Amino acid sequence: MSDTANIYEEIPDLDTIGGRLSRAREASGMSVKQLAWRLGVKTSTINAWERDRSQPGAHRLNMLSGLLGVSLSWVLHGVGQAPVEVEDDGEALEVLGSQLDKLRNLHAETDHLLRRLQSNMGRLSAH
C-alpha cells in the first residue's frame, strides 16, 4: 500500500516507533551494526531508537525508511508500506524465490540495454 492511499481505511500498526524500526531492520536482514554504519551513527543510537529511549531526528527518518524498505508514514504512524515479515521457512523461500526472479529479470534487462548501448556506440564511432 502506498502513502497516497487513504490512511483512514487502513488498520494501523499500534507498535511504538522503536518497535516498528526494530521489526523493519530485522525484516531487512540488517544487523544493528550494519544499519548504524549506513546511517553514520553509533550502534548505541540505533539501540536507543529501537528501545524508544530516543527518536531519530527528521534528517535521519527519511534515510531510515529508505534503507529499511518501509514508508515514512509507517515508521511514524503505523500506516503505509510496512516491512515484509516472514513467519515460516516455506513463506521465506517463496519471498526469496520472488526476489530472485525479479533480480534475474533485471539482469536480463540490463544485459539487453548494455548490448544496445554498445551497438549504438559502435555505430557512432564508425562515422
C-alpha positions in Angstrom: 0.0 0.0 0.0 1.4 3.4 -0.9 1.5 6.5 1.3 -1.1 8.1 -1.0 -3.8 5.5 0.0 -6.5 6.6 2.4 -4.9 6.1 5.8 -8.3 6.1 7.5 -9.2 2.8 5.7 -6.0 1.1 7.0 -5.7 -0.7 10.3 -2.6 1.0 11.9 0.3 -0.9 13.4 0.0 0.0 17.0 3.6 -0.8 17.9 5.9 2.1 19.0 8.2 3.8 16.6 11.1 1.9 18.1 9.3 -1.4 17.8 8.5 -0.7 14.1 12.1 0.3 13.5 13.3 -2.9 15.1 10.9 -5.1 13.1 11.8 -3.4 9.9 15.5 -3.7 10.5 15.1 -7.4 11.3 12.9 -8.0 8.2 15.6 -6.3 6.1 18.2 -8.7 7.3 20.4 -5.9 8.6 22.2 -6.0 11.9 22.2 -3.0 14.3 25.9 -2.5 13.4 25.2 -2.5 9.7 22.3 -0.1 10.0 24.4 2.2 12.2 27.2 2.2 9.7 24.9 3.0 6.8 23.4 5.9 8.7 26.7 7.2 10.2 25.6 6.8 13.8 26.7 4.7 16.7 25.1 1.3 17.4 24.0 2.6 20.8 22.0 5.3 18.9 20.1 2.6 16.9 19.6 0.6 20.2 18.2 3.7 21.9 15.8 4.3 18.9 14.6 0.7 18.9 14.0 0.7 22.7 12.1 4.1 22.5 14.7 5.8 24.6 15.1 8.4 21.9 13.8 9.1 18.4 15.6 9.7 15.2 15.8 13.2 14.0 13.9 14.4 11.0 17.0 14.2 8.8 17.5 10.5 9.7 13.9 9.4 9.3 13.8 9.5 5.5 17.1 7.6 5.2 15.8 5.0 7.7 12.6 4.4 5.8 14.5 4.1 2.5 17.2 1.7 3.9 14.5 -0.4 5.6 12.2 -0.5 2.7 9.2 1.0 4.5 7.3 4.2 4.2 7.9 7.2 6.4 4.3 7.2 7.4 4.6 3.6 8.6 7.6 4.4 10.8 5.9 7.4 12.3 2.2 6.4 12.5 2.0 2.7 11.6 0.2 3.2 8.3 1.6 2.8 4.9 4.2 0.4 3.4 5.3 -2.0 6.2 8.2 -4.5 6.0 7.7 -7.9 4.6 7.9 -10.1 7.7 8.3 -13.8 7.1 6.7 -16.2 9.5 7.9 -19.6 8.3 10.5 -21.2 6.1 8.1 -22.0 3.3 7.0 -18.4 3.1 10.6 -17.3 3.3 11.5 -19.5 0.4 8.6 -18.1 -1.6 9.7 -14.5 -0.9 13.3 -15.3 -1.7 12.3 -17.0 -4.9 10.2 -14.0 -5.9 13.2 -11.7 -5.2 15.5 -13.9 -7.2 13.1 -13.9 -10.2 13.0 -10.1 -10.1 16.8 -9.9 -9.9 17.1 -12.3 -12.9 14.7 -10.2 -14.9 16.6 -7.0 -14.0 19.8 -8.8 -15.0 18.4 -9.7 -18.4 17.1 -6.2 -19.0 20.5 -4.7 -18.0 22.2 -7.1 -20.4 19.9 -6.1 -23.2 20.4 -2.4 -22.5 24.2 -2.8 -22.4 24.3 -4.6 -25.7 22.1 -1.9 -27.3 24.3 0.9 -25.8 27.4 -0.9 -27.1 25.9 -1.2 -30.6 24.9 2.4 -30.7 28.4 3.5 -29.6 29.9 1.3 -32.3 27.7 3.0 -35.0 28.6 6.4 -33.7 32.3 5.7 -33.7 32.2 4.4 -37.2 31.1 7.8 -38.5 
